[in-house]
Amino acid sequence: MNIKEIRELAKKFTPEQIERCIDETMKIGKPTLEGCEVSGDVMEMINTLAKAQTVRELMEQGLTEVEAIRELARRIRQVQGVEK
């Protein structure tokens, strides 16, 4: 999980713009929105974008950036705990 990329995307784009980047990545293999560059293969890009979208949505609900990232991590741990 690249926190730096997630943080930058969450600060820079709205959830709707990130969703568009996800759609473009699924269709053509990369996002075309300027500034929405993400490293990795297609699945890694989609994963990073989805996490950034979640962080941004949490920030729009009033959480600070740090709180939103912590909440994302908590949710990931919760899902991983259920799957084990």
Secondary structure, DSSP 8 states (H G I E B T S, - for coil): --HHHHHHHHHHS-HHHHHHHHHHHHHHSS--STT----SSHHHHHHHHHHHHHHHHHHHTT--HHHHHHHHHHHHHHHHHHH-
